[in-house]
Amino acid sequence: MEQQKKLSVTLEIIFWIVTVILCIGVLYPIHNNFNNFPFLGKNVLAIIVFVSYTRYVFLWQYTLFATSTAIRIAFIITAIPLVFYLIQNMNGFQSYLDDYGYDAFMDLSKRELSDGAKAELLQYIKSEFLFFNTGAVISGIFLPLRMIMSFWRTKNNKGV
């Protein structure tokens, strides 16, 4: 049992390192080209939620706290407002683009970019923001269902 706990801790640490590396890799082009990107914090949250919740949906039985009732209840309770917050972030991002256009991002630019580079960077920003937010919303919907399934399996002695 002690060996399994060590493996669970190691796996959790590895996944958090991968999440941080992914977050840095995805957001580096934005951070490198803009002085103050207004959606950076919301983007970081979406990436972390997407990666973590997706991992928990599929690999819950291998987590350190797989049998913890309090953690499962906390995930069920917090997932619902988090999903609404992420939807609100997507709506805010889309409203920002509708109100100010892509040129608002270029006003925050650290340096001059060619028109082709601007278009590619703006398309990248929109694509990655919507991808990670949509993925976070979907995984946020499925995680409480997975926690309920975990409760059911634990009660019926069929695993986690």
N, C-alpha and C positions, 0 to 999 in steps of 0.2 A: 504494500500500500504506500509506503514511503517513497518507493521508486516511481510510482505512478504520479504522486504529488510533485516530485522533482521534475518529471517530464512535463507535467501540466504547467508548472511555473516557467520552465524553459520555453515551451511553445508559446505561452502568453507573451513573454519578453520578445521572442523572435517576431511575432506578429505585430507588436507595437513598434518595433524597429522598422519593419517593412512599411507600416502605415506612415511613420514619420518620413521615411525616404521617399515614398510615393507622393506624399503631400509636398515635400520640398521640390521634387522633380516636376510635378505638375504646375506648381505655382511660381517656379523660378522665372520663366519667361515673362510673367506678369510683373513680378517684383523687380525684375531687371530693367523693365522698360517704363514703369510708371512710378511717379513720386508718391502718390497716395491713392491707391485703388480703393474705392469706397466699399467694395464687397469682399475684401480679402479675408476678414475674420469669419464672415458667413460662409465663404468658400472653404476655409479650413475646417469649419464645423461640419459641413456637408461631406467632405472627403473622409473625415474621421468617422462620422456616423455611418456612411455607406460601407466602408471597409469593415468596421467593427461589427455592425449589425448583420451584414451579410455573412461574416465569419461565424457569428453566434448562431445564426439560423441553420447553417450547415454543419458546424463543428461544435455544437453546444456540449456534447458528451465529453469532449476532450478539454474543456475549460476547467480552471481551478475551482470555480464556484458552481459547478454543474448541479450539485444537489442542494444548494443553499436556497431555502424557501424565500428568505428576505430579498435576495438579489433578484430572483425570478419575479417576485411581486413588484419590486422597484422598476424592473424593465417594463412590465405590463403598464404600470401607472405612468411612468415618464415617457413612454413611446408615443402615447396619444398626443399630449401637448407638443412634443418635439416634432411630430409629423405636421401639425398645424403651423408651427413656427417655420419649418422648412418650406411649406407651401407658400407662406407669407413672404419668405425670402425670394422665392422664384417670382412671385407676383411683383415684389418691389424691384427686382432686377429688370423685369420686363417693362414695368412702368417707367423706370429710369431711362431705359433705352428708347421708349416711345416718347418721353417728354424731352430728353436732351439729345438723343441720337448717339451715334458712335463717336461723334466729334468731341463729346464731353470727356471721353476717356483720353483722347489725344491731347486735351488741354493739360492733363496731368502727366504728360510724357516727360521723361528725363532727357530725351534727345530726339532729334529729327529723324524720322524714318521715311523711306521711300513709300510711294502710294501702294505698291504691291505688298511691301512688308506691313504697312498699316492694315490693309485689308485682311491679310493672313492672320495677323495678331488679333484683330477684332473678332474674326471668325473663330479663332482658337478660344478666346475668352468666352464667347457665347456658348460654344459647343461644350467646353469642359464644365462650365458653370451649370448648364442645364443637365448634362449627363450625370454629374455627381449629385445634384439636388434631386433629380428624378429617381436615381438609384437609392438615395438615402430615404426618400419618401416611401418607395416600394418596400425596402427592407424594414423600415419602421412600421409598416403595416403588417408584415409577415412575422416580425419578432414576437409580438404578444401572442400570436397564434402558436408559435413554436414553444413559448413558455407554458401555455396552457397544455399543449401536447406533452411537455416535459412533466408537468404536474400529474397528468393522467398516467403516463408511463411509470412514474415513481410510485403512485398509489397502487397500481396493478402489478408491481414488481417486474416490469418489463424493460428496465433500464432507465435512462434519463431522457 
